Amino acid sequence: MLEVNDLTLHYGGSQILNGVSLTAAKGQVTCVMGTNGVGKTSLLKAISGTHPRSGGTYRLDGEEIGRVPAQVLAQKGVGYVPQGRDIFPLLTVKENLETGFACLPKSEHRIPDRIYELFPVLKDMTARRGGDLSGGQQQQLSIARALITKPKLLLLDEPTEGIQPNIIQQIGRVIARLRDEGEMAIVLVEQYFSFAYDLADRFNVLERGSVKLSGAKSEIPRETLQKTVSV
């Protein structure tokens, strides 16, 4: 579903990503790990189009993707759940979900029952403002909003950050279900090691903007991976 090769990204005069290559297959979770400041969020921004990449090739579902803005990539099937959630605090839960309609034809401008099946708490809060929700509820809303767009590729940036344990478990179950349904590829940036390890099929560990370790879960011993991401 996703193939990026030799991707580079700059912020001003600083090079943040240096020749990063990554693939993500349908029905799998590809996890990007590493310590703070190594370029994990920048990689997702480049893949989502929210920050233009400086170089490298990008293929989505077999299509060569140029340097196009985020809204074009969203229409092509890239769903992005950013770090910090970025929900609209003054809009209701229902209105937040409806912002995902911008990527869909008018005939599909409805909130599927599936959304409330995945996130039951949202069904009871459709009229509440996003800013009145707890952090965990906002995270569920942010993921649900991305799913409204019917993504082929779902990008999740630190979905467990600042979330209470019971909501982390709920989010983990949703990610596992989406993976097992086999209809999308999922790229997960995550520092909570046990959460990431349980869900992931492949790992890419970044260090100073480059890939230090990459491979399938079956190819990398847990102890090696844990040691690499903690250095």
N, C-alpha and C positions, 0 to 999 in steps of 0.2 A: 504493500500500500504506500509506504514512504521509503524513499531512498535519497539521502543527501550525501554528497561526496566533496571532500576538501572545502567545507564551508568555513568562511572567515567572516568576522564581524568587527566593526570598529565603533567606538564611542569617541567622537572627535579624533584626536591623534593617537588614542590608545587602542591597541588591538586586543580584543577580548576573547575571540575564538580564533584558533589557528589550525586550519585544516581538519575540521571535525567531520568524520564520516559516520553515518548511522542508518540502519534500516529498521523498519517496523512492519510486521506482518499482521494481516487480519487474524483475529482470534488469539492474539498474543498481547501481553503487557511487556513493553520494552522500558526498562527502568534506567534512568540517568541519575547517577549518584556522585558524591564528592563533597568535600568540605565547603564551607562558605566562601564565596568569591571566586569560584573556579570557572564560572560561566554557564551554569545549569539553566538559570532563568533566561539568560541571553540567548541560549540555544533555542528555547521554546519561543521566545519572541521572534527569532529569525524564522523559525518554521511556521509560525502563525502569521507572519507578515507585519507584526506590530513594531518591529524595528528592521529596517532594510539590511539584508546581508551584503557584505562587501564583495564576496566572490564564492565560487563553488557552484555545483550543479544540484538541482532539486527536482525530483520526480514524484508525483502524487498519482497513484493508481495508473501508472504507466505514462502519464502526461508530463512532458517537460514544463516546468514552471519558471517563468521569468521573475523579475523583481517587481511583483505586483503587490498592491496594498492589502491590508488585512481583510477588508470587506470582500474582495475578490476571492481570496482564499477561503473565507467562510462560505461563500456561495459554491465553491468547488468541493466543500465537504470537510473543512478543517474546523473543529470545535476547540475552543481554547478557554480553560478555566485558570485565570491568572492567580498568582500569589496575592493574597490579600482580598480575593473574591471579587472586588469591584462591582458589587451590586448597586442598584440605584436606591439610596436610602429613603427618598421621599415618595417613590412609587410603591404601590402595593405588590404583594407577592405575584398576583395574577398579571399585573402590568409589567413586572420584571420579566416574567416568563414570555409575555407577548413581544418583548423586544427581539426575541429570536425569530419572529416572523419575517423580519427584513430579509432573511436568506431564502425564504420559501415562496412559491407561487401562491397567489391569493386563495386558490382552492384548498390549500393546506393550512390556512390561518386558524388553527384551533389547537387547544392544549390536549394532547392525547391522554386517555385514561392511564396509559402506561407510566406517565410521569408521576402521577399520584400513587401508583402501585409501587414504584421504586422508592418514592419519598412520601410516605403517608402523612408525615407531619405537615407538609405543605398544603394538603387538602383542607385542613382545618384552619389555615391561616391565609387564605387567598385574599382577604380584604385587609390584612395587616400590612403596614408599611415595612419595607425591607430593613430600614434602620432600627426597627423595634424588635427584630429577631435576634436571638443569641448568635454567637459566632458559629456554632455548629449548624444552626438552622440556616444561616446565611451561606455557609459552605454548600449545604445541600441544595439551596436555591441556585447557587452559581453553577453547580454541575447540571442541575435540571434545565437551566436556561440554555446551556451548551447543547444538551440532548434534544431540545426543541428543534434545533437546526438540522437534525438527522445527519450527524457527522459520519464520514468514512474514517476519519482520523480524529481521535480525542486526545488533547494535550492537557495534562493535569499538573499544575505546579504547586507542590507541597500541600496537598489537600488535608493533611492531618495537623497542620501548624495551628497551635493554639486551640485545639478542639478537645472536648471532653472524651474520655475513653469509650463510652457507649456509642457516641456518634461516630468515632473512628471505626468501630466495628461495623456499624451500619454502612458507612461509606465503602469499607472494604468489601462487604457483601455485594454492593451494587457494582463495583469495579469487576469483581470476580464473575458476576452474572453477565455483564456486558462482554467480557472476554470470552466466556464460554458460549455465548450465543453466536460468536464467530462472524459478526457482521461489520466489525470495525477493528482498526488497529488502535492501540492505546499506548501513549508515551507518558510515563509517570516520572516526574522529578520528586524525589522523596528522601528525607534524611532519617526518618524513623525506620531503622534497619529492619526490625522484625516484620513490620507492615509491608515494606518493599519486598523483602525476601520471599514472603509467603505468596505474594501476588505475581511476581515477575517471572517471565519466561526467558528473557535476555537481560543482560546488564551492560551498561556503558559507564565506566568511571572516568570522570574528567579530573584533570590536574592542570592548573595554569592555562586553561583554554584549549587543552588538547586531550585526546583520548588516551588514558593510561592503561586501561584494561577493558576488553570487550569480549563477550562470548555468551553462549547459552548457559542457562542455570546448571545444566548437567555437566558443563565443561569447567566450571569454576567452583572449587571447594568453598564452602561457606566461610571457613576460617580465613582463607586467602582474601575473599571479597571484603570481609569485615575489617581485616587489617589494612587493606588498601584504602578503603573509604575513611578510615580514622586517622590516617597519617596526615 
